[in-house]
Amino acid sequence: MPYVHEFGIVACIEKDKEYVHYEPEKYDCIIVDGDFLDELMSKDFGEKMHQLDTFAHNTNRPYKSLAYFGITLIPPSSHKQFLHIVSEANDEYKSEELEELMKKITEAIKGDKWMIHFGV
């Protein structure tokens, strides 16, 4: 299995559901290379991500940043901040993966939907 992080959109969040199953196809996930995300997280991008309000595995477990080894739920209230963080990183890296992630975040914003992140 490749070393990647995957980001998708949840059509309808279930408030008390424990999101524990790896189902990237269900959420139409895009892929970001794990080594690339590691590099980003070791820089200013990582510091900003640690301020992002998220949830680990369910909506009852507040978290900050991405659950590296698990599943992160990203609420609509955090999407604009998330998009800004990714956009700033892409200004420097000019990455196709970050472009795809920005499109996915924008899609979630337009639909007022939660996002899901599958860590390694």
C-alpha positions as CSV (number, residue, x, y, z in Angstrom):
1,M,0.0,0.0,0.0
2,P,1.4,3.4,-0.9
3,Y,2.3,6.0,1.7
4,V,-0.5,8.6,1.2
5,H,-3.1,10.7,2.9
6,E,-6.6,10.9,1.4
7,F,-9.2,13.7,1.6
8,G,-12.8,13.4,0.7
9,I,-16.3,14.8,1.3
10,V,-18.9,13.3,3.6
11,A,-22.3,13.6,2.1
12,C,-24.1,13.4,5.4
13,I,-22.2,13.4,8.7
14,E,-23.6,11.1,11.4
15,K,-23.0,12.9,14.7
16,D,-22.3,9.9,17.0
17,K,-20.9,7.5,14.3
18,E,-17.4,6.2,14.9
19,Y,-15.6,6.7,11.6
20,V,-13.1,3.9,11.8
21,H,-13.3,2.1,8.4
22,Y,-11.0,2.9,5.5
23,E,-13.4,3.9,2.7
24,P,-11.7,6.4,0.4
25,E,-13.8,5.4,-2.6
26,K,-17.1,6.1,-0.7
27,Y,-16.0,9.7,-0.1
28,D,-14.4,10.3,-3.6
29,C,-11.0,11.0,-2.0
30,I,-8.1,12.7,-3.6
31,I,-4.5,11.6,-2.7
32,V,-1.7,13.6,-1.2
33,D,1.7,11.9,-1.1
34,G,2.8,11.1,2.5
35,D,6.4,12.2,2.1
36,F,5.2,15.5,0.7
37,L,2.7,16.1,3.5
38,D,5.4,15.2,6.0
39,E,7.6,17.9,4.5
40,L,4.8,20.4,4.7
41,M,4.0,19.5,8.3
42,S,7.6,20.1,9.3
43,K,7.3,23.8,8.2
44,D,5.1,26.8,8.8
45,F,2.2,24.8,7.2
46,G,2.3,22.3,10.1
47,E,2.2,25.0,12.8
48,K,-0.9,26.5,11.1
49,M,-2.5,23.1,10.8
50,H,-2.1,22.6,14.5
51,Q,-4.5,25.5,15.0
52,L,-7.2,23.9,12.7
53,D,-10.3,22.7,14.6
54,T,-11.1,19.1,13.6
55,F,-12.4,15.9,15.1
56,A,-10.7,12.5,15.5
57,H,-12.8,9.6,14.4
58,N,-16.2,11.1,15.5
59,T,-17.9,14.4,16.2
60,N,-17.6,13.9,19.9
61,R,-13.8,14.0,20.0
62,P,-12.4,17.5,19.3
63,Y,-8.9,17.6,17.9
64,K,-6.5,20.0,16.3
65,S,-4.8,19.3,12.9
66,L,-5.0,16.0,11.1
67,A,-5.0,12.6,12.9
68,Y,-1.8,11.3,11.3
69,F,-2.5,7.6,12.0
70,G,-6.3,7.8,11.9
71,I,-9.3,9.4,10.5
72,T,-10.0,13.1,10.8
73,L,-13.3,14.8,10.3
74,I,-13.1,18.4,9.2
75,P,-16.2,20.5,9.9
76,P,-17.5,23.2,7.5
77,S,-16.5,25.9,10.0
78,S,-12.9,25.0,9.5
79,H,-12.9,24.8,5.6
80,K,-12.0,28.5,4.9
81,Q,-9.0,28.3,7.3
82,F,-8.0,25.0,5.8
83,L,-8.2,26.3,2.3
84,H,-6.1,29.4,3.3
85,I,-3.4,27.2,4.8
86,V,-3.3,24.9,1.7
87,S,-3.3,27.9,-0.7
88,E,-0.4,29.5,1.1
89,A,1.6,26.3,0.9
90,N,0.8,26.0,-2.8
91,D,2.0,29.5,-3.5
92,E,5.5,28.2,-2.6
93,Y,5.2,24.6,-3.9
94,K,3.0,24.9,-7.0
95,S,1.8,21.4,-6.5
96,E,-0.8,19.5,-8.5
97,E,-1.7,17.6,-5.3
98,L,-2.3,20.8,-3.4
99,E,-4.3,22.2,-6.3
100,E,-6.6,19.1,-6.2
101,L,-6.9,19.5,-2.4
102,M,-7.9,23.1,-2.8
103,K,-10.6,22.0,-5.3
104,K,-11.9,19.4,-2.9
105,I,-12.0,21.9,0.0
106,T,-13.8,24.4,-2.3
107,E,-16.3,21.7,-3.3
108,A,-17.0,21.1,0.4
109,I,-17.4,24.8,1.1
110,K,-19.9,25.1,-1.7
111,G,-21.9,22.1,-0.5
112,D,-21.5,23.0,3.2
113,K,-20.3,19.5,3.8
114,W,-17.8,17.9,6.2
115,M,-14.5,16.6,4.9
116,I,-12.8,13.4,5.9
117,H,-9.1,12.7,6.0
118,F,-7.6,9.2,6.1
119,G,-4.1,9.2,7.6
120,V,-1.4,6.6,7.0
